[in-house]
Amino acid sequence: MTASVVAVIPARGGSKGIERKNLRRVGGIPLVARAILAAQRCAEIDRVVVSTDDPEIAGVAREWGADVVERPSELAGDTASSESALIHALDVLAARGVDVSILAFLQATSPFIDSKALDEAICTVRTRRRDTVFSAVETYGFLWSKGRGGSADGINHDIGVRPRRQDRDPHYLETGAFYVMRAKAFRAVGHRFYGSIGIVDVPPRTAMEIDTPEELAAAQALAHLVDEPEVVDVDAVVTDFDGVHTDDTAIVGQNGEEAVRVSRSDGMGVSLLRRAGVPVLILSTETNPVVAARARKLRVDVRQGVEEKAAALEEWADATGIPLSRIAYLGNDVNDLTCLQRVGWPVAVRDAHPLVLAAARTVLDRPGGGGAVRALADLVLHGRASAASATSPRHDRQETP
């Protein structure tokens, strides 16, 4: 067996504060998948594992590239400790021939896990400078507790002395994002804190845990400010029509016929996608000859007059053999939300409805009808070029003197 650094993400199906919390999306990505991605970005981590009792979470975990340990129900209740899930995962991995030297415990309820800080924590444990390391945020706040009868008592300060910030030492607040420890010692102790304990500072903007609907809403609103830009890596593009290919206005003639304004730039973007072999579908709830005419002009598939857009999307994905996780969907309004919540890469135009902006993994810098489709096409083509470059073999070249 080869010793390795393994990230374990406990993600049970039950949750009292927020139903199906680990599958809720922040920045267009399920929380459990965000933790998987954070671990995958770490150069120090060899394997990512999700421990779960829930088949749907297990499916999402595999879809995003993690191994799965099926957790028994007695270790997935409200009273079960995280340590019990971690020890069970280590037992299963050992039976699979995986010798875990360092265990990184990640929590999916922390949506903004800092991968660089996680790498730093692993290196600190690997070099034996500390036995266990956790993420924390620096604070100079004056902490208080409420005593009996509601009377306030100072915790980390003398209530009669109010020194300036620069004259005080900081305290550190656990973020709950990650804990790194040597696996053998952890099994012996049965607790994440033992021996010499170290702290890795993380930026305050990443220090968020989601336990309430309000915290989930806050994380969704902050995601586009906190998340680093990503390379869009998909195999197909599906778009709404009104408000995406158009600016969401229509000119109605005296005979009742409608006309819309579209962007030639968007047309070129679709053409480039087709040349690159990327399937494109226009999906619209409207039944309008202008939609069909535009699709014919662009030479792409079209489904219009559909009441259930998500069902139509899934039917098209099944017919083309492209997993929903490999599809980008571009929308602008609330009737796009069901589709945005099903694909791997939900995208919003710049002037989209606030709920759509919150559901998106990528928000374009172009409005509907103003080059948004071309902007997405450029991102997709750049992503394919980057993927091709990363997988192409490298040949050493010798120059003739």
C-alpha positions as CSV (number, residue, x, y, z in Angstrom):
1,M,0.0,0.0,0.0
2,T,1.2,3.5,-0.8
3,A,0.9,6.2,1.9
4,S,-1.1,9.1,0.7
5,V,-2.7,12.4,1.6
6,V,-6.5,11.9,1.5
7,A,-9.2,14.6,1.8
8,V,-12.4,13.2,3.4
9,I,-15.6,15.2,3.1
10,P,-18.5,14.0,5.4
11,A,-21.8,14.9,3.7
12,R,-24.9,13.2,5.2
13,G,-28.3,13.5,3.6
14,G,-30.2,14.8,6.6
15,S,-30.2,18.4,7.8
16,K,-32.6,20.2,10.1
17,G,-31.6,23.8,9.4
18,I,-31.6,23.6,5.6
19,E,-33.2,20.7,3.9
20,R,-30.7,18.8,1.6
21,K,-28.1,21.3,2.6
22,N,-25.1,19.6,1.1
23,L,-26.7,19.6,-2.3
24,R,-27.7,23.3,-2.2
25,R,-25.8,25.4,-4.7
26,V,-23.6,28.4,-4.1
27,G,-22.1,30.0,-7.2
28,G,-23.9,27.5,-9.3
29,I,-22.2,24.5,-7.7
30,P,-23.5,22.1,-5.0
31,L,-21.9,22.6,-1.7
32,V,-20.4,19.1,-1.6
33,A,-19.0,19.7,-5.1
34,R,-17.4,23.0,-4.0
35,A,-15.5,21.1,-1.3
36,I,-14.4,18.5,-3.8
37,L,-13.1,21.2,-6.2
38,A,-11.3,22.9,-3.3
39,A,-9.5,19.6,-2.5
40,Q,-8.8,18.8,-6.2
41,R,-7.0,22.2,-6.5
42,C,-4.5,21.2,-3.8
43,A,-1.2,19.9,-5.1
44,E,-0.6,18.1,-1.8
45,I,-3.8,16.0,-1.9
46,D,-3.7,12.6,-3.6
47,R,-7.3,11.4,-3.3
48,V,-10.7,13.0,-2.5
49,V,-13.4,11.0,-0.7
50,V,-16.9,11.8,0.2
51,S,-18.5,9.9,3.1
52,T,-22.3,9.9,2.8
53,D,-25.4,7.9,3.5
54,D,-27.3,9.5,0.7
55,P,-27.4,8.0,-2.9
56,E,-28.0,11.4,-4.5
57,I,-25.0,13.0,-2.7
58,A,-22.9,9.9,-3.7
59,G,-23.9,10.4,-7.3
60,V,-23.0,14.1,-7.3
61,A,-19.7,13.2,-5.6
62,R,-18.8,10.7,-8.3
63,E,-19.9,13.1,-11.0
64,W,-17.4,15.7,-9.7
65,G,-14.5,13.2,-9.5
66,A,-14.5,12.1,-5.9
67,D,-14.4,8.5,-4.5
68,V,-17.4,7.6,-2.3
69,V,-17.5,5.8,1.1
70,E,-21.0,4.6,1.9
71,R,-21.6,5.6,5.5
72,P,-24.0,3.5,7.7
73,S,-27.1,5.2,9.0
74,E,-26.0,4.9,12.6
75,L,-23.1,7.2,11.8
76,A,-25.2,9.7,9.9
77,G,-27.7,10.9,12.5
78,D,-27.8,14.2,14.2
79,T,-25.9,12.9,17.2
80,A,-23.1,11.2,15.2
81,S,-19.7,12.9,15.5
82,S,-17.6,14.0,12.5
83,E,-14.8,11.9,14.0
84,S,-16.9,8.7,13.8
85,A,-17.5,9.3,10.1
86,L,-13.8,10.0,9.5
87,I,-12.6,6.8,11.3
88,H,-15.2,4.8,9.4
89,A,-13.9,6.3,6.1
90,L,-10.3,5.4,7.1
91,D,-11.4,1.8,7.8
92,V,-13.0,1.5,4.4
93,L,-10.1,3.0,2.6
94,A,-7.7,0.6,4.4
95,A,-9.8,-2.3,3.3
96,R,-9.5,-0.9,-0.3
97,G,-5.7,-0.9,0.0
98,V,-5.3,2.8,0.6
99,D,-2.7,3.7,3.3
100,V,-3.6,7.2,4.5
101,S,-0.7,9.0,6.0
102,I,-2.3,12.5,6.3
103,L,-6.0,13.1,6.7
104,A,-7.5,16.4,5.5
105,F,-11.0,16.8,6.9
106,L,-13.1,19.2,4.8
107,Q,-16.6,20.5,5.6
108,A,-19.0,21.1,2.7
109,T,-20.8,23.7,4.8
110,S,-17.9,26.0,4.3
111,P,-18.4,27.2,0.8
112,F,-15.2,29.2,0.3
113,I,-12.4,26.8,1.3
114,D,-9.0,28.3,0.6
115,S,-7.0,25.7,-1.3
116,K,-3.7,27.5,-0.9
117,A,-4.2,27.6,2.9
118,L,-5.1,23.9,2.8
119,D,-1.9,23.1,1.0
120,E,0.0,25.1,3.6
121,A,-1.7,23.1,6.4
122,I,-0.8,19.8,4.8
123,C,2.8,20.8,4.4
124,T,3.0,21.9,8.0
125,V,1.8,18.5,9.2
126,R,3.9,16.6,6.6
127,T,7.1,18.3,7.9
128,R,6.1,17.5,11.5
129,R,6.1,21.1,12.6
130,R,2.6,20.4,14.0
131,D,0.5,17.3,14.6
132,T,-2.8,18.9,13.6
133,V,-3.6,22.2,11.8
134,F,-6.9,24.0,11.3
135,S,-8.2,27.0,9.4
136,A,-9.0,30.2,11.4
137,V,-9.5,33.8,10.9
138,E,-7.7,36.5,12.9
139,T,-9.9,38.7,15.1
140,Y,-9.2,41.6,17.4
141,G,-12.8,41.7,18.6
142,F,-13.8,42.1,22.2
143,L,-15.7,38.9,23.1
144,W,-18.4,38.8,25.7
145,S,-20.6,36.1,27.3
146,K,-24.0,36.4,28.9
147,G,-24.1,35.2,32.5
148,R,-27.0,34.3,34.6
149,G,-29.8,36.8,34.2
150,G,-28.3,38.1,31.0
151,S,-25.5,40.0,32.6
152,A,-22.6,40.5,30.2
153,D,-19.0,39.4,31.1
154,G,-15.8,40.0,29.2
155,I,-14.0,36.9,27.9
156,N,-10.8,37.9,26.2
157,H,-10.3,41.3,27.8
158,D,-10.3,43.3,31.0
159,I,-13.6,45.3,30.9
160,G,-11.9,48.2,32.6
161,V,-9.2,48.5,29.9
162,R,-9.8,49.4,26.3
163,P,-6.4,49.1,24.5
164,R,-6.1,50.2,20.9
165,R,-6.1,47.5,18.2
166,Q,-2.3,47.9,17.5
167,D,-1.6,47.4,21.2
168,R,-3.5,44.0,21.4
169,D,-2.6,40.5,20.3
170,P,-5.1,38.9,18.0
171,H,-7.3,35.9,18.8
172,Y,-8.3,33.3,16.2
173,L,-11.7,32.0,15.3
174,E,-12.1,28.5,13.8
175,T,-13.7,28.7,10.3
176,G,-14.7,25.1,10.2
177,A,-13.4,24.8,6.6
178,F,-10.6,22.2,7.2
179,Y,-8.6,20.3,9.8
180,V,-5.4,18.4,8.8
181,M,-3.8,15.7,10.9
182,R,-1.7,12.6,10.8
183,A,-4.1,9.7,10.3
184,K,-2.5,7.1,12.6
185,A,-2.3,9.5,15.6
186,F,-5.9,10.6,14.9
187,R,-7.1,7.1,15.0
188,A,-5.3,6.5,18.3
189,V,-6.7,9.6,19.9
190,G,-10.1,9.7,18.3
191,H,-10.3,13.5,18.1
192,R,-9.1,16.1,15.6
193,F,-7.1,18.1,18.2
194,Y,-4.1,16.5,19.7
195,G,-0.4,17.0,20.2
196,S,1.1,20.2,18.9
197,I,-1.8,22.2,17.3
198,G,-1.2,24.8,14.5
199,I,-3.3,27.5,12.9
200,V,-3.4,28.5,9.2
201,D,-4.8,32.0,8.7
202,V,-7.4,32.3,6.0
203,P,-8.8,35.5,4.5
204,P,-11.9,36.8,6.3
205,R,-14.0,36.8,3.1
206,T,-13.7,33.0,3.1
207,A,-14.7,32.5,6.7
208,M,-18.3,31.5,6.4
209,E,-20.2,28.4,7.6
210,I,-23.7,27.7,6.3
211,D,-26.2,26.5,9.0
212,T,-29.2,28.7,8.3
213,P,-31.2,29.8,5.2
214,E,-29.9,33.4,5.8
215,E,-26.3,32.2,5.7
216,L,-27.0,30.2,2.5
217,A,-28.5,33.3,0.9
218,A,-25.5,35.4,2.0
219,A,-23.1,32.9,0.5
220,Q,-25.0,32.8,-2.8
221,A,-24.9,36.6,-3.0
222,L,-21.1,36.7,-2.2
223,A,-20.0,33.9,-4.4
224,H,-19.2,36.0,-7.5
225,L,-17.1,38.3,-5.3
226,V,-15.2,35.6,-3.5
227,D,-14.7,32.8,-6.1
228,E,-11.7,32.9,-8.5
229,P,-12.5,33.0,-12.2
230,E,-12.7,29.5,-13.7
231,V,-12.0,28.1,-17.2
232,V,-15.4,27.1,-18.6
233,D,-15.1,23.4,-19.4
234,V,-18.2,21.9,-21.1
235,D,-19.2,19.8,-24.0
236,A,-22.5,21.6,-25.0
237,V,-24.2,24.9,-24.8
238,V,-28.0,25.5,-24.2
239,T,-29.5,28.9,-24.2
240,D,-32.8,30.6,-23.6
241,F,-33.9,32.9,-26.4
242,D,-35.7,36.1,-25.2
243,G,-33.4,38.1,-23.1
244,V,-30.3,36.1,-24.1
245,H,-30.2,36.2,-27.9
246,T,-32.3,39.4,-27.7
247,D,-32.5,42.4,-25.4
248,D,-35.9,41.1,-24.2
249,T,-37.9,43.6,-26.3
250,A,-40.0,43.0,-29.3
251,I,-41.4,45.3,-32.1
252,V,-45.0,44.5,-32.9
253,G,-46.3,45.6,-36.2
254,Q,-49.9,46.6,-37.0
255,N,-50.6,43.1,-38.3
256,G,-49.4,41.6,-35.0
257,E,-46.2,40.2,-36.3
258,E,-43.2,40.5,-34.0
259,A,-39.6,41.4,-34.8
260,V,-36.6,41.2,-32.4
261,R,-33.1,42.6,-32.5
262,V,-30.2,40.1,-32.3
263,S,-26.5,40.5,-32.4
264,R,-24.3,39.4,-35.3
265,S,-21.6,38.9,-32.8
266,D,-23.7,36.2,-31.2
267,G,-24.2,34.6,-34.5
268,M,-20.5,34.4,-35.1
269,G,-20.1,32.9,-31.6
270,V,-22.6,30.1,-32.4
271,S,-20.8,29.5,-35.7
272,L,-17.5,29.1,-33.9
273,L,-19.0,26.6,-31.5
274,R,-20.5,24.6,-34.3
275,R,-17.1,24.5,-36.1
276,A,-15.5,23.3,-32.9
277,G,-18.0,20.5,-32.7
278,V,-19.9,21.9,-29.7
279,P,-23.7,21.2,-29.9
280,V,-25.9,24.2,-29.3
281,L,-29.6,24.2,-28.4
282,I,-32.0,27.1,-28.2
283,L,-34.7,26.4,-25.6
284,S,-37.8,28.7,-25.3
285,T,-41.2,28.6,-23.7
286,E,-42.5,30.8,-26.5
287,T,-43.9,29.5,-29.7
288,N,-42.8,32.2,-32.2
289,P,-41.7,32.0,-35.8
290,V,-38.8,34.3,-35.1
291,V,-37.2,31.8,-32.7
292,A,-37.4,29.0,-35.3
293,A,-36.1,31.4,-38.0
294,R,-33.1,32.4,-35.9
295,A,-32.3,28.7,-35.1
296,R,-32.4,27.9,-38.8
297,K,-30.1,30.8,-39.5
298,L,-27.7,29.6,-36.9
299,R,-28.1,26.0,-37.9
300,V,-28.7,24.8,-34.3
301,D,-31.3,22.6,-32.6
302,V,-34.3,24.4,-31.1
303,R,-37.1,23.4,-28.8
304,Q,-39.9,26.0,-28.3
305,G,-43.3,26.1,-26.8
306,V,-42.2,23.9,-23.9
307,E,-43.9,24.3,-20.6
308,E,-41.3,22.3,-18.6
309,K,-37.9,23.6,-19.8
310,A,-35.9,21.3,-17.5
311,A,-37.7,18.3,-18.8
312,A,-36.9,19.3,-22.4
313,L,-33.3,20.0,-21.5
314,E,-33.0,16.5,-19.9
315,E,-34.6,14.9,-22.9
316,W,-32.2,16.6,-25.3
317,A,-29.2,15.7,-23.1
318,D,-30.2,12.1,-23.1
319,A,-30.7,12.1,-26.9
320,T,-27.2,13.6,-27.5
321,G,-25.6,11.5,-24.8
322,I,-24.1,14.5,-23.1
323,P,-24.3,14.5,-19.2
324,L,-26.0,17.5,-17.7
325,S,-22.8,18.1,-15.7
326,R,-21.0,18.8,-19.0
327,I,-23.6,21.4,-20.3
328,A,-23.5,25.1,-19.9
329,Y,-27.0,26.8,-19.8
330,L,-27.3,30.5,-20.4
331,G,-30.4,32.2,-19.0
332,N,-31.7,35.5,-17.8
333,D,-35.0,35.1,-16.0
334,V,-36.8,33.0,-13.3
335,N,-38.2,30.5,-15.8
336,D,-34.6,29.5,-16.5
337,L,-33.9,28.6,-12.8
338,T,-34.9,24.9,-13.1
339,C,-32.5,24.4,-16.0
340,L,-29.7,26.4,-14.3
341,Q,-30.0,24.1,-11.2
342,R,-29.6,21.0,-13.3
343,V,-26.5,21.7,-15.4
344,G,-22.9,21.6,-14.4
345,W,-22.3,25.2,-15.6
346,P,-25.2,27.6,-15.1
347,V,-24.4,31.0,-16.7
348,A,-26.3,34.3,-16.5
349,V,-26.3,37.4,-18.7
350,R,-25.1,40.6,-17.1
351,D,-28.6,42.0,-16.8
352,A,-30.3,38.8,-15.5
353,H,-32.9,38.6,-12.7
354,P,-31.2,38.6,-9.2
355,L,-32.3,35.0,-8.6
356,V,-30.6,34.0,-11.8
357,L,-27.4,35.9,-11.0
358,A,-27.4,34.1,-7.6
359,A,-27.8,30.7,-9.3
360,A,-25.0,31.2,-11.9
361,R,-21.5,29.8,-11.8
362,T,-20.4,32.4,-14.3
363,V,-21.9,35.8,-14.9
364,L,-21.1,37.3,-18.2
365,D,-20.0,40.9,-18.7
366,R,-22.4,41.3,-21.6
367,P,-26.2,41.8,-21.5
368,G,-28.8,39.8,-23.4
369,G,-28.9,40.7,-27.1
370,G,-25.5,42.5,-26.6
371,G,-23.0,39.8,-27.3
372,A,-23.7,37.5,-24.3
373,V,-23.9,34.4,-26.4
374,R,-20.6,35.3,-28.1
375,A,-19.0,36.0,-24.7
376,L,-20.0,32.5,-23.5
377,A,-18.8,30.9,-26.8
378,D,-15.4,32.5,-26.3
379,L,-15.2,31.2,-22.8
380,V,-16.1,27.7,-23.9
381,L,-13.7,27.6,-26.8
382,H,-10.9,29.0,-24.5
383,G,-11.7,26.2,-22.1
384,R,-11.5,23.5,-24.8
385,A,-8.2,24.9,-26.0
386,S,-6.8,24.9,-22.4
387,A,-7.9,21.3,-21.9
388,A,-6.4,20.2,-25.2
389,S,-3.1,21.9,-24.3
390,A,-3.1,20.3,-20.8
391,T,-3.5,16.8,-22.3
392,S,-1.3,17.1,-25.4
393,P,2.0,15.2,-25.2
394,R,5.1,17.2,-24.9
395,H,8.2,16.5,-27.0
396,D,11.7,17.6,-26.3
397,R,13.1,19.5,-29.2
398,Q,16.8,19.7,-30.0
399,E,18.0,22.6,-32.0
400,T,20.6,22.1,-34.6
401,P,23.6,24.4,-33.8
